[in-house]
Amino acid sequence: MAPQYFESGKVAIEVAMHNFTCWEPIVPGKSYQVPLLGQLICRLPRYANDYRPYFTIHDSEFQEFTSKTHTPSRIILGVTNPYFNKALQHWPNVIILDSDTNKNLKILNPKEHSSSSLRGKPGFYTRYKPFLNKDKNVKKLLRGDRQRPAEVEDIMLRRYLTELTHTLMIPLEQYISSLMPLQKQLNPFRQPPLLQQFQQDAFIASLNESSLKINTELKELRGNWKELYRKFIKSPNFELWFQSKRSEANQRLELLHVQQLCEADLYRWKTDKHEVEIVDMLLWIRDRYDALQRLGDYPDLQDHLKNHIDTLLEVVPTDLQGTLKPAFNL
C-alpha cells in the first residue's frame, strides 16, 4: 500500500526495489497487494496472472478478495485505502511502502503484520524464500547520486529489470532453439515436423555457468538459478510464454515446409506417377496453400503453389480435369 505514491505524484517504485526479492516472487505466480509491482510485470515477456493496480472497497470482488477462507491466487492488488491493512492482513505477501523514499524496506514475517495501525509498519511481509541473493548494487544504482531525479532512477531501474529478465529468458530461448527439428528433416511431400516437447530435466541439465551469466552491469546477483527455473516452469507465466514460442516455432516450420514444396521439381516428380498419386499431390498442395494463407500474406509462395497445381492438372485425363479444376480454382 502506497498512499504517498498518489499524494506526491512522484515515482516511488525504487522504494519497493531496495530489496531485490521484490522482483523474484512475481515469477512463480503468487499473490500480492502492492500498486507498484505492475512496473515489474511489464518486464516479463507475457504476464498470465491478474493485476488490479487501483483496487477499492467498491470493486465487485471485494468480498471475495478480503475473505479469510479463500485467498485469491496469482493476483496483484494495488490499494491506497488504509482499511486494507486489516482486510488483507491474511494475504501471504504484502508490501507496505514508507512515505520516506530514502528508507529501505525490510523483509518481515507475516506474523509481524499488525492491523492495529491503519497504515501498518512499512515492509515486505512474506514467507517466501528467494532463490537468489540480494543484489547489493541496486542501492548504489538508485542512490548513487542524491541529486538525480526520481524519474531518471525509474528509467534506470526499468532498464535493469529488462536486462535481468533477458538474463532469465536467454537460456530458455536457447533451449527452445535446440528443440527445433533440423531443416534436413523436412520433407515437402510429408507433414511438417513439430517442435519437440519441453523437458524440464533436460533443460535444467543444460544450464551451466556460461548460460547463467548475468548480462547486466550488476554482477553481484548469485543464487540457486536452477531452482528458480524449476519454480518458474511450473507457473502460468511460463506456460503462456511457452505456448507462444511453440506456436511461433511450428509456424516457422510450416513456412519452411511450404518453401521446400515450392522449390520441388514437380516436372520430374510427375513423370512416373500414377493418376491417383497425382490427385493426392494436388490435394496435398491445396492443403499447403490453405495453410500458407493462415500463416500470412506470401504472394510469391502462393503463385508457386498455383503453378504446381497447373502443372499437375495438365497431365491428368481431360474428363478428370473438368472435375478437378473447379476445386482448384485459386
Sine and cosine of phi, psi and omega as CSV:
sin_phi,cos_phi,sin_psi,cos_psi,sin_omega,cos_omega
0.00,0.00,0.72,-0.69,-0.12,-0.99
-0.59,-0.81,0.96,0.29,-0.01,-1.00
-0.87,0.49,-0.52,0.85,-0.02,-1.00
-0.92,0.39,-0.37,0.93,0.02,-1.00
-0.88,0.47,-0.62,0.78,-0.02,-1.00
-1.00,0.05,-0.49,0.87,-0.03,-1.00
-0.95,0.32,-0.66,0.75,-0.08,-1.00
-1.00,-0.02,-0.43,0.91,-0.05,-1.00
0.97,0.26,0.12,0.99,-0.03,-1.00
-1.00,-0.05,0.40,-0.92,0.05,-1.00
-0.95,0.32,0.82,-0.57,-0.07,-1.00
-0.83,-0.57,0.19,0.98,-0.06,-1.00
-0.88,0.47,-0.48,0.88,-0.04,-1.00
-0.90,0.43,-0.39,0.92,0.03,-1.00
-0.89,0.46,-0.68,0.73,0.00,-1.00
-0.95,0.31,-0.22,0.97,-0.10,-0.99
-0.97,-0.26,0.10,0.99,0.05,-1.00
-0.88,0.48,-0.49,0.87,0.14,-0.99
-0.96,-0.28,0.84,-0.55,-0.08,-1.00
-0.89,0.46,-0.40,0.92,-0.05,-1.00
-0.87,0.50,-0.31,0.95,0.03,-1.00
-0.91,0.42,-0.40,0.92,0.02,-1.00
-0.99,0.12,-0.69,0.72,-0.19,-0.98
-0.91,0.42,-0.70,0.72,-0.11,-0.99
-0.87,0.50,-0.41,0.91,-0.01,-1.00
-0.89,0.45,-0.50,0.86,-0.10,-0.99
-0.85,0.52,-0.75,0.66,-0.03,-1.00
-0.94,0.33,-0.31,0.95,0.01,-1.00
1.00,-0.09,0.93,0.37,-0.01,-1.00
-0.97,-0.26,-0.30,-0.95,0.01,-1.00
-0.88,-0.48,0.71,-0.71,-0.07,-1.00
-0.61,-0.79,0.40,-0.92,0.22,-0.98
-0.78,-0.63,0.96,-0.28,-0.01,-1.00
-0.17,-0.99,0.69,-0.72,-0.07,-1.00
-0.99,0.12,-0.23,0.97,-0.17,-0.99
-0.98,-0.20,-0.28,0.96,-0.05,-1.00
-0.94,0.34,-0.16,0.99,0.11,-0.99
-0.87,0.50,-0.46,0.89,0.08,-1.00
-0.88,0.47,-0.50,0.87,-0.02,-1.00
-0.99,0.15,-0.52,0.85,0.00,-1.00
-0.85,0.52,-0.67,0.75,-0.08,-1.00
-0.93,0.38,-0.19,0.98,0.06,-1.00
-0.98,0.17,-0.36,0.93,0.04,-1.00
-0.96,0.28,0.50,-0.86,0.05,-1.00
-0.82,0.57,-0.72,0.70,0.11,-0.99
-0.50,-0.86,0.57,-0.82,-0.04,-1.00
-0.92,-0.39,0.84,-0.54,-0.15,-0.99
-1.00,-0.07,-0.18,0.98,-0.12,-0.99
-0.98,-0.19,-0.05,-1.00,-0.06,-1.00
-1.00,-0.09,0.56,-0.83,0.00,-1.00
-0.61,-0.79,0.86,-0.51,0.00,-1.00
-0.87,-0.49,1.00,-0.08,-0.11,-0.99
-0.96,0.29,-0.32,0.95,-0.06,-1.00
-0.75,-0.66,0.85,0.52,-0.04,-1.00
-0.98,0.19,0.68,-0.73,-0.02,-1.00
-0.75,-0.66,0.14,-0.99,0.01,-1.00
-0.93,0.36,-0.21,0.98,-0.02,-1.00
-1.00,-0.02,-0.11,0.99,0.01,-1.00
-0.93,0.37,0.53,-0.85,-0.09,-1.00
-0.90,0.44,-0.44,0.90,-0.02,-1.00
-1.00,-0.01,0.17,0.99,-0.07,-1.00
-0.82,0.58,-0.76,0.65,-0.02,-1.00
-0.88,0.47,-0.65,0.76,-0.02,-1.00
-0.91,0.42,-0.73,0.68,-0.09,-1.00
-0.96,0.29,-0.44,0.90,-0.02,-1.00
-1.00,-0.08,-0.06,1.00,0.02,-1.00
-0.93,0.37,0.77,-0.64,-0.01,-1.00
-0.98,0.18,-0.17,0.99,0.02,-1.00
-1.00,-0.03,-0.19,0.98,-0.03,-1.00
-0.57,-0.83,0.98,-0.21,0.04,-1.00
-1.00,-0.01,0.88,-0.47,0.00,-1.00
-0.87,0.49,0.66,-0.76,0.01,-1.00
-0.98,-0.20,0.44,-0.90,0.11,-0.99
0.82,0.57,0.81,0.59,0.06,-1.00
-0.55,-0.84,0.57,-0.83,0.08,-1.00
-0.89,-0.45,0.81,-0.58,0.05,-1.00
-0.94,-0.34,0.71,-0.70,0.13,-0.99
-0.95,-0.32,0.87,-0.50,-0.08,-1.00
-0.73,-0.68,0.45,-0.89,0.07,-1.00
-0.82,-0.58,-0.30,0.96,0.01,-1.00
-0.94,0.34,0.86,-0.51,-0.03,-1.00
-0.86,0.51,-0.31,0.95,0.02,-1.00
-0.85,0.53,-0.51,0.86,-0.05,-1.00
-0.93,0.37,-0.30,0.95,0.05,-1.00
-0.86,0.51,-0.55,0.83,0.05,-1.00
-1.00,-0.01,-0.68,0.73,-0.10,-1.00
-0.90,0.43,-0.51,0.86,-0.04,-1.00
-0.93,-0.38,0.37,0.93,-0.04,-1.00
-0.89,0.46,-0.46,0.89,-0.06,-1.00
-0.99,0.14,-0.07,1.00,-0.02,-1.00
-0.92,0.39,0.54,-0.84,-0.10,-1.00
-0.95,0.30,-0.39,0.92,-0.02,-1.00
-0.66,-0.75,0.86,-0.51,-0.03,-1.00
-0.69,-0.72,0.73,-0.68,0.11,-0.99
-0.89,-0.45,0.84,-0.54,0.10,-0.99
-0.92,-0.40,0.87,-0.50,-0.07,-1.00
-1.00,0.03,0.48,-0.88,0.00,-1.00
-1.00,-0.02,0.57,-0.82,0.06,-1.00
-0.93,0.37,-0.36,0.93,0.06,-1.00
-1.00,-0.02,0.97,-0.23,-0.08,-1.00
-0.95,0.32,-0.11,0.99,0.02,-1.00
-1.00,0.07,-0.18,0.98,-0.02,-1.00
-1.00,0.05,0.56,-0.83,0.07,-1.00
-0.99,0.11,0.58,-0.82,0.09,-1.00
-1.00,0.07,0.74,-0.68,0.04,-1.00
-1.00,-0.08,0.52,-0.86,0.11,-0.99
-1.00,0.09,0.84,-0.55,-0.11,-0.99
-0.84,-0.55,0.45,-0.89,0.09,-1.00
-0.95,0.30,0.68,-0.73,0.01,-1.00
-0.80,0.60,-0.42,0.91,0.03,-1.00
-0.90,0.44,-0.38,0.92,0.01,-1.00
-0.99,0.10,-0.07,1.00,-0.03,-1.00
-0.98,0.18,0.98,-0.18,-0.04,-1.00
-1.00,-0.05,0.66,-0.75,0.05,-1.00
-0.99,-0.15,0.08,1.00,-0.01,-1.00
-0.93,0.37,-0.50,0.87,0.05,-1.00
-0.99,-0.15,0.70,-0.71,-0.04,-1.00
-0.87,0.49,-0.74,0.68,-0.07,-1.00
-0.99,0.16,-0.51,0.86,-0.01,-1.00
0.99,0.14,0.34,-0.94,0.01,-1.00
-0.98,0.20,0.80,-0.61,0.00,-1.00
-0.85,0.52,0.64,-0.77,0.03,-1.00
0.33,-0.94,0.08,-1.00,0.04,-1.00
-0.95,-0.32,0.97,-0.26,-0.05,-1.00
-1.00,-0.04,0.92,-0.39,-0.05,-1.00
-0.31,-0.95,0.49,-0.87,0.16,-0.99
-0.98,-0.18,0.02,1.00,-0.04,-1.00
-0.92,0.40,0.76,-0.65,0.04,-1.00
-0.98,-0.21,0.94,-0.33,-0.04,-1.00
-0.92,0.39,0.51,-0.86,0.03,-1.00
-1.00,0.05,-0.30,0.95,-0.05,-1.00
-0.92,-0.38,0.51,-0.86,0.06,-1.00
-0.97,0.26,0.32,-0.95,0.08,-1.00
-0.92,0.40,0.61,-0.80,0.09,-1.00
-1.00,-0.05,0.98,-0.22,-0.08,-1.00
-0.90,0.44,-0.37,0.93,-0.04,-1.00
-0.97,0.26,-0.19,0.98,0.03,-1.00
-0.88,0.47,-0.67,0.74,0.03,-1.00
-0.88,0.48,-0.68,0.74,0.00,-1.00
-0.90,0.44,-0.63,0.78,0.00,-1.00
-0.89,0.46,-0.68,0.73,-0.12,-0.99
-1.00,0.06,-0.50,0.86,-0.09,-1.00
-0.87,-0.49,0.36,0.93,0.00,-1.00
-0.94,0.34,-0.50,0.87,-0.02,-1.00
-0.80,-0.60,0.96,-0.28,-0.07,-1.00
-0.91,0.41,-0.35,0.94,-0.02,-1.00
-1.00,0.03,-0.06,1.00,-0.08,-1.00
-0.97,0.25,0.76,-0.65,0.01,-1.00
-0.87,0.49,0.52,-0.85,0.00,-1.00
-0.87,0.49,-0.55,0.83,0.00,-1.00
-0.89,0.46,-0.60,0.80,0.02,-1.00
-0.93,0.38,-0.67,0.74,0.02,-1.00
-0.89,0.45,-0.59,0.81,0.02,-1.00
-0.89,0.45,-0.66,0.75,0.03,-1.00
-0.90,0.44,-0.67,0.74,0.02,-1.00
-0.89,0.45,-0.64,0.77,0.00,-1.00
-0.93,0.37,-0.64,0.77,0.06,-1.00
-0.87,0.50,-0.68,0.73,0.01,-1.00
-0.90,0.43,-0.66,0.75,0.03,-1.00
-0.87,0.50,-0.71,0.70,-0.03,-1.00
-0.93,0.38,-0.58,0.81,0.05,-1.00
-0.89,0.45,-0.72,0.70,0.02,-1.00
-0.90,0.43,-0.61,0.79,0.00,-1.00
-0.91,0.41,-0.65,0.76,0.04,-1.00
-0.91,0.42,-0.65,0.76,0.06,-1.00
-0.87,0.49,-0.64,0.77,0.03,-1.00
-0.87,0.50,-0.66,0.75,0.02,-1.00
-0.92,0.40,-0.63,0.77,-0.16,-0.99
-1.00,0.06,-0.41,0.91,-0.09,-1.00
-0.84,0.55,-0.74,0.67,0.03,-1.00
-0.87,0.49,-0.57,0.82,0.04,-1.00
-0.92,0.38,-0.66,0.75,0.05,-1.00
-0.87,0.49,-0.68,0.73,-0.01,-1.00
-0.90,0.43,-0.64,0.77,0.01,-1.00
-0.92,0.38,-0.65,0.76,0.04,-1.00
-0.86,0.51,-0.64,0.77,0.02,-1.00
-0.88,0.47,-0.57,0.82,0.00,-1.00
-0.95,0.32,-0.28,0.96,0.01,-1.00
-1.00,0.07,-0.13,0.99,0.01,-1.00
-0.95,0.30,0.76,-0.65,0.09,-1.00
-0.87,0.49,0.49,-0.87,0.05,-1.00
-0.94,0.34,0.49,-0.87,-0.03,-1.00
-0.88,0.47,-0.49,0.87,0.00,-1.00
-0.94,0.35,-0.23,0.97,0.05,-1.00
-0.99,0.13,-0.15,0.99,0.02,-1.00
-0.99,0.17,0.75,-0.66,0.06,-1.00
-0.83,-0.56,0.88,-0.47,-0.09,-1.00
-0.88,0.47,-0.28,0.96,-0.06,-1.00
-0.97,-0.23,0.15,0.99,0.05,-1.00
-0.76,-0.65,0.23,-0.97,0.04,-1.00
-0.86,0.51,0.65,-0.76,0.02,-1.00
-0.93,0.37,0.58,-0.81,0.06,-1.00
-0.94,0.34,0.35,-0.94,0.01,-1.00
-0.96,-0.29,0.25,-0.97,0.09,-1.00
-0.86,0.51,0.67,-0.74,0.01,-1.00
-0.92,0.39,0.33,-0.94,-0.02,-1.00
-0.93,0.38,0.59,-0.81,0.08,-1.00
-0.97,0.24,0.82,-0.57,0.02,-1.00
-0.92,-0.40,0.93,-0.37,-0.07,-1.00
-0.85,0.53,-0.73,0.69,-0.04,-1.00
-0.89,0.46,-0.63,0.78,0.01,-1.00
-0.91,0.40,-0.63,0.77,0.02,-1.00
-0.91,0.42,-0.74,0.67,-0.01,-1.00
-0.86,0.51,-0.65,0.76,0.01,-1.00
-0.91,0.41,-0.41,0.91,-0.03,-1.00
-0.98,0.18,-0.22,0.97,-0.04,-1.00
-0.96,0.28,0.67,-0.74,0.07,-1.00
-0.54,-0.84,-0.03,-1.00,-0.08,-1.00
-0.86,0.51,-0.64,0.77,-0.04,-1.00
-0.94,0.35,-0.61,0.79,-0.01,-1.00
-0.96,0.29,-0.37,0.93,-0.01,-1.00
-0.99,-0.16,0.21,0.98,-0.01,-1.00
-0.89,0.46,0.73,-0.68,0.01,-1.00
-0.97,0.25,0.88,-0.48,-0.07,-1.00
-1.00,-0.08,0.70,0.72,0.02,-1.00
-0.71,-0.70,0.08,-1.00,0.07,-1.00
-0.97,0.23,-0.21,0.98,-0.03,-1.00
-0.99,-0.11,0.96,-0.27,-0.20,-0.98
-0.99,-0.16,-0.02,1.00,-0.17,-0.99
-1.00,0.03,-0.05,1.00,-0.07,-1.00
-0.97,0.25,0.90,-0.44,-0.01,-1.00
-0.69,-0.73,0.27,-0.96,0.04,-1.00
0.45,-0.89,-0.25,-0.97,-0.05,-1.00
-1.00,-0.01,0.99,0.17,-0.03,-1.00
-0.89,0.45,-0.57,0.82,-0.06,-1.00
-0.90,0.43,-0.65,0.76,0.03,-1.00
-0.94,0.34,-0.56,0.83,0.07,-1.00
-0.89,0.46,-0.68,0.74,0.04,-1.00
-0.89,0.46,-0.65,0.76,0.02,-1.00
-0.87,0.49,-0.64,0.77,0.02,-1.00
-0.93,0.38,-0.69,0.73,-0.02,-1.00
-0.90,0.44,-0.65,0.76,-0.05,-1.00
-0.89,0.45,-0.45,0.89,0.02,-1.00
-0.99,0.12,-0.12,0.99,-0.11,-0.99
-1.00,0.03,0.41,-0.91,0.07,-1.00
-0.91,0.41,-0.40,0.92,0.05,-1.00
-0.90,0.44,-0.66,0.75,0.04,-1.00
-0.91,0.41,-0.69,0.72,-0.04,-1.00
-0.87,0.50,-0.67,0.74,0.03,-1.00
-0.90,0.43,-0.68,0.74,0.01,-1.00
-0.90,0.44,-0.71,0.71,-0.06,-1.00
-0.93,0.38,-0.61,0.79,0.05,-1.00
-0.86,0.51,-0.67,0.75,0.02,-1.00
-0.91,0.42,-0.70,0.71,0.00,-1.00
-0.90,0.43,-0.65,0.76,0.01,-1.00
-0.90,0.44,-0.67,0.75,0.03,-1.00
-0.89,0.45,-0.69,0.73,0.03,-1.00
-0.88,0.47,-0.69,0.72,-0.03,-1.00
-0.91,0.42,-0.69,0.72,-0.02,-1.00
-0.92,0.38,-0.57,0.82,0.08,-1.00
-0.92,0.39,-0.61,0.79,0.04,-1.00
-0.90,0.43,-0.67,0.74,0.04,-1.00
-0.90,0.44,-0.64,0.77,0.00,-1.00
-0.92,0.39,-0.61,0.79,0.03,-1.00
-0.92,0.39,-0.69,0.73,0.05,-1.00
-0.88,0.48,-0.61,0.79,0.00,-1.00
-0.90,0.44,-0.69,0.72,0.02,-1.00
-0.90,0.43,-0.64,0.77,0.03,-1.00
-0.88,0.48,-0.65,0.76,0.04,-1.00
-0.90,0.44,-0.65,0.76,0.02,-1.00
-0.90,0.44,-0.62,0.78,0.02,-1.00
-0.90,0.43,-0.55,0.84,-0.03,-1.00
-1.00,0.09,-0.14,0.99,-0.03,-1.00
-0.92,0.39,0.58,-0.81,0.00,-1.00
-1.00,0.01,1.00,0.01,-0.02,-1.00
-0.97,0.22,-0.31,0.95,0.10,-1.00
-0.88,0.48,-0.71,0.70,0.01,-1.00
-0.96,0.27,-0.62,0.78,-0.06,-1.00
-0.88,0.48,-0.61,0.79,-0.15,-0.99
-0.98,0.21,-0.22,0.98,-0.16,-0.99
-0.87,0.49,-0.59,0.80,-0.07,-1.00
-0.90,-0.45,0.40,0.92,-0.05,-1.00
-0.99,-0.16,0.56,-0.83,0.06,-1.00
-0.98,0.17,0.25,-0.97,-0.05,-1.00
-0.84,0.54,-0.69,0.73,-0.04,-1.00
-0.91,0.41,-0.56,0.83,0.04,-1.00
-0.93,0.38,-0.61,0.79,0.02,-1.00
-0.92,0.39,-0.66,0.75,0.04,-1.00
-0.90,0.44,-0.66,0.75,0.05,-1.00
-0.87,0.49,-0.64,0.77,0.02,-1.00
-0.92,0.40,-0.62,0.78,0.06,-1.00
-0.86,0.51,-0.70,0.71,0.03,-1.00
-0.90,0.43,-0.62,0.79,0.03,-1.00
-0.91,0.42,-0.67,0.74,0.01,-1.00
-0.91,0.41,-0.61,0.79,0.04,-1.00
-0.90,0.44,-0.64,0.77,0.05,-1.00
-0.88,0.47,-0.69,0.73,0.03,-1.00
-0.92,0.39,-0.54,0.84,0.04,-1.00
-0.90,0.43,-0.70,0.71,0.03,-1.00
-0.90,0.44,-0.63,0.77,0.03,-1.00
-0.90,0.44,-0.63,0.77,0.01,-1.00
-0.90,0.44,-0.62,0.78,0.03,-1.00
-0.89,0.45,-0.57,0.82,0.04,-1.00
-0.94,0.34,-0.44,0.90,-0.03,-1.00
-0.98,0.21,-0.41,0.91,-0.03,-1.00
0.58,-0.82,-0.30,-0.95,-0.06,-1.00
-0.99,-0.14,0.96,-0.29,0.00,-1.00
-0.74,-0.67,0.96,0.26,-0.10,-1.00
-0.86,0.51,-0.60,0.80,-0.01,-1.00
-0.90,0.43,-0.69,0.72,0.02,-1.00
-0.92,0.39,-0.61,0.79,0.04,-1.00
-0.88,0.48,-0.66,0.75,0.02,-1.00
-0.90,0.43,-0.62,0.78,0.04,-1.00
-0.88,0.48,-0.70,0.72,-0.02,-1.00
-0.92,0.40,-0.61,0.79,0.06,-1.00
-0.89,0.46,-0.66,0.76,0.03,-1.00
-0.90,0.44,-0.62,0.79,0.07,-1.00
-0.87,0.50,-0.69,0.73,-0.01,-1.00
-0.89,0.45,-0.71,0.71,0.02,-1.00
-0.88,0.48,-0.64,0.77,0.00,-1.00
-0.87,0.48,-0.69,0.72,-0.05,-1.00
-0.97,0.23,-0.54,0.84,0.02,-1.00
-0.90,0.43,-0.47,0.88,-0.03,-1.00
-0.91,0.40,-0.42,0.91,-0.12,-0.99
-0.98,-0.18,-0.06,1.00,0.05,-1.00
-1.00,0.03,0.40,-0.92,0.00,-1.00
-0.83,0.57,0.47,-0.88,-0.08,-1.00
-0.86,0.52,-0.67,0.74,-0.02,-1.00
-0.91,0.42,-0.55,0.83,0.03,-1.00
-0.96,0.27,-0.52,0.85,0.06,-1.00
-0.86,0.51,-0.67,0.74,-0.01,-1.00
-0.88,0.47,-0.52,0.85,0.03,-1.00
-0.98,0.19,-0.60,0.80,-0.10,-0.99
-0.99,0.12,-0.60,0.80,-0.14,-0.99
-0.84,0.55,-0.67,0.74,0.03,-1.00
-0.86,0.51,-0.56,0.83,-0.02,-1.00
-0.97,0.26,-0.35,0.94,-0.04,-1.00
-0.91,-0.42,0.43,0.90,0.03,-1.00
-0.99,0.14,0.99,0.10,-0.06,-1.00
-1.00,-0.08,0.00,0.00,0.00,0.00
